Every structure is written in C-alpha cells, then in structure tokens.
Amino acid sequence: MAPGLDPVRESGRRPAALRPHRRAAARAAAAGATAFLHRGRSAHMNAKQLKIIAIVLGVAVLFYLPRLFRDSGEGGTLDVGDGFSFTVTDTIAGVHIVLADDAGTVRLERTDAGWTVDGYVADEPKIRDLLDVVGRLSSSDLVARNPANHAGLGVAEGGRQVEVRTVGGDVRRFHLGDRDTRAGGYFVRLPGDDVVYRFDGPAGGYLNRERDGWRPRLIASVDTAGVREVLLRRGDREAVLRRDDDGWLAGDAPADSALVQRLLSVLPSVSASGFPTAEEEAAADFTLPDGWVEVFSEGSADVTGRQLGLSILLLEDEERGDWVARLADGTEAFRLSGLTVDRLLPEALVPVP
C-alpha cells in the first residue's frame, strides 16, 4: 500500500466498490425482495411475508461478510491476519521498559533477594501482577497497516519498547504505543511488522509506570498495641514518651493525648509520599539528621525489656516543603510529607529547652 492515510484509521472514508460478483449477488438479493414485495394484490405484508424477506436479506449478508474478512484489502476490505500475539513460555528473568525519545530504561530484574527496579527494591505485588499477564498478550483488534500511522499511534522506532528477558537468555520485544483515548487499551506493534493492534487489559498500564511507580510506598508497619516508648529528636531538642498504666507521659508529666494518638495513628502504615532523585539521594547526609524518631516495643531484646521497632532519620527539604528520610538500618531514601512528619515528630511534644 502506498504511504498515506491508512483506510483502517480513516473511518469516514467509503470502502472501494464491491467486486462485480458481489454487486451481482447484492442486486439479485434486492431484486428478489422487491419482487416479493410487489407480488399479490394486497399492499400490506403479513408476518409470513416479513419472515421470508428477513431470510432472503440474511442469506445475502452471510454471503458477503466472510469475504469481507478474507479479502486482500484491494476491494476496501480488511484482513486481520494472525493478530497480535506475544507469548513467553520460559521463566521471566527481567523486563526492560525502554522509554521514548532516549529518556532511559526502567529495568526490572529478578535477583536472589527478590525483584529490583534500577537497583532499588521493587514492590513484589506489582511485579507479580505484571508477570501474570506480560507473557501472554494477544489481540485481533487491528488499527492500522500503514507505517505512516506509526508515529501518531506512538509505535514508531524510538518510542516506548518492552523487552522481556528469560532465564534461558532469550529476549522478546514489542512496541508499546499511546493509550487509545476513545476505546481504551493501548496500541502495540511487533518489531519488523507494520501492522498495529489495540489491546485491552492491565499490562499496558503496568508498563507505562516510571521507575518510582515500581517501588513500594509502605516503608514500615508497627503494631501500636505493643509500643511502650517513643524517642523524639529535632535538632538538639529531645523528648521521651513513655506509656504506663495511667496513659502516656512526656518526661514526668502527662503527655498531650491527642498528639500522642496522632503519632500512633501513623505507625501502622508509614508510607512514602515519593522518592528523591539519584542526585538528591547521593547528596543526603544522614550523619547529622534534622530529626529522628525511635519507637520501642515490649520485648526481651535488651536489659530494659524493650526492643527497637522503628528508627527513622529525617532531613528537612525546605525548598520542597517535605522531608527526605531513611530507616536507620536501611540504605534507600524516601520522602515523607510535611503532614506525616508533623504527626511523627510534633513540635509541641519536643519543647524548646
């Protein structure tokens, strides 16, 4: 087909005329129906006549439709071919998402310790969701055959490409294009094939995540029923909250119960609001943090009868209005919103000396 607008994408264009034998069949069916309509003296049709007309027209339609999908396309019809099929039967060792316009590559890799994304710990449930579908993608919803349409659909060379790597060393690829805003789903194309298909399902959304979208947001979870002590530090200020039989104490005085409850409400699900860039993380110096929260629970880890359940180091990012944080025994930094830190480390509970 010559370059230009693809008839599959130009839904407003009329298809080419039917071939002579199809026109003859259509005329014959129409003539038979017309003759029947004028047969007899009555101008009114009864139910039996309507049924016969429907049968005649149905036969004509059934005669034509199979040829519509088997045609070579020269008569304005469409051959969907074998459809889009992307199958991986071997164990998947990695999925690389090559971003459009040389914007980099998101590398999901299987390691002995679990899955990673660009070297960071990956969210295992998200990885499982991807592995459930990425090795068995298919579609027969043909969208375009003309290479001139590739750029407009996001499946041209230089666009987003997915590479699935197996433990056996095989690499399979396909182009993942734009989302179809009208019908949903995403446009896809196999390398070396001009035909573009639209496929539904969650895989398209999964594979459009950026790196941070693959990282877990849940940083820590503490059972507050066992919490007995919380150490709070802001700069050179420090406060210790202790639980006794009568409630919570800040030093020797009763603590503000509302502030304590707000603090405890964060501990079951300490969640990142985002992640610093690689440059920001490299520049973060946690040797002198701006804040520090340590949570101790009942246990036999030391002579005090308590054990450390959570320790978070905090650096304030005044420009962004949030905090860069890291677990004291961890290696990966994350961001906490100002609201979360205000609950974990309330100013009112860390008085000025």
Buried (B, 14 or more C-beta within 10 A) or exposed (E): EEEEEBBBBEEEEEEEEBBEEBEEBBEEBEEBBEEBEEEEEEEEBEEEBEEBBEEBBEEBEEBBEEBBEEBEBEBBBBEBEEEBEBEBEBEBBBBBBBBBEEEEEBBBBBEEEEBBBBEBBBBEEBBEBBBEBBBEBBBEBBBBBBBBBBEBBBBBEEBBBBBBBBEEEEEBBBBBBBBBEEEEBBBBBBEEEBBBBBBEBEBBEBBBBEBBBBBBBEBBEBEBEBBBBBBBBBEEEEBBBBBEEEEBBBEEEEBBEEBBEBBBEBBEEBBBBBBBEEEBBEEBEBEEBBBBBBBBBBBEEEEEEBBBBBBBBBBBBEEEEBBBBBBBEBEBBBBBBBEBBBBBBBEEBBEEE
